[in-house]
Amino acid sequence: MSNKRRTTGSGNKSRRTGSIPVPRQPAPAQEAEEYERLVARYPEDREELLTEAAGAWCVAKEYDRALALYDRLLDPADGACERPDLVDALRIGALWDAGREERAREAAAAFRGRHPRDAGAWNLVGEAFESHGDDASAAEWYTAGVTHVLGAGTPVTADAVEVSADRFDLEMMVIGRHRVRRLLGAPHDDWDDLADDVHLRRQAGLSGEVRPLDEAHDPIRLRRIRNGDSEPLSAEIKELVAAREDDRAARTGILKTCVLYWPPEEFTKLLRSWPGAAEGYGDDHAGHLRQVERTLRELSDQGGVRLAVGRATLSGLEAHARAGGGSPGTSATRSAYAAELARGGEVADWPPPRNGPCWCGSERKYKKCCGSPTFV
């Protein structure tokens, strides 16, 4: 995916008058049409824009239009595709969502026959099988995905996962494998022990007790959630709220690392009032959105824990600056503002659940929005 122009600072200066406009919370079909229109204007971002458009068509349940775009991306005659296996995995998911199970399974078999090494692609196909109730196939896919990505001769250990460039998706696959095997009633094996280890490392440093995977993946709880029963999640949310009210994190001295996210309107206000902020955020909201997710993933890869996203507002930043005697135009003041949001609990924990709402407010599932491997 091309993202070399939409990162931060001076690298975006050549695009100041031509940054990609992002619709303000449009309907999915409108969003898809907008991304398709932008391909002619930004042909160098063709793959990214068409992938975003196809995803939006899926949200709009216009599956034929989504599949046509995936086919277009995979057609060598229509232009190069940097990550064909990932695009193919998204296409397989769209076929499942469209109710075309036979075609989805055929496409999955062809995918597996190519023995790809793209971790994000393997994870997406595994999730497609899982979300449509085929837990046995999902378990096989997660197992095969980890093996293909690490290499058949590499010992599958928590250390190997942790140092891999594909750490994020590998963690999702080993934990996903544990989840579906619990639903199948399969006996605990060495890879399930690995999933426990990975889970504990991801949660290291959190205040309070870490919920074991066997408890989090309790089959009764998972089936209730899968069947639309919100009570288990509601109870867990109440527990988290109670923990926050107890202020255990403050008492133990453990604070969250907060990355600021500026929603579209606030992003525009910030750059209008403090143009120098573009040196840190760029002048393109789509690039800023990716920067936030990329920063959080990098912090996680470096061992960061208790990560969070703070939805910033210009009025909030300026009020913080007035109280502290700083300037809203400096990165130091913005960092202090992020820390203030974290101390006040005015942040969203990252990462959200894969099937939960995305942190950016798009109302899409995280795994199909900022959590998608195509995003960063």
Protein Blocks (a to p, Z undefined) as FASTA:
>chain_A
ZZklmmghjllmmmmmmcccddehiafklmmmmmmmmmmmmmmlmmmmmmmmmmmmmmno
paklmmmmmmmmmmmknopcfblmlmmmmmmmmmmmnopamlmmmmmmmmmmnopabfkl
mmmmmmmmmmnopamlmmmmmmmmmmmmnopklccdfklmmmpmklmmmmmmmmmmmmmm
mmnopacdfklmmmmmmmmmmmgoiacjdddfklmmgmklmmmmmnopaklmmmmmmmmm
mmmmnommmmnopacdddddddfklmmmmmmmmmmlmmmnopafklmmmmmmmmmmmmmm
nopahiacddddfklmmmmmmmnopafkbmklmmmmmmmmmmnopaccddddfklccfko
nopafklmmmpmklZZ
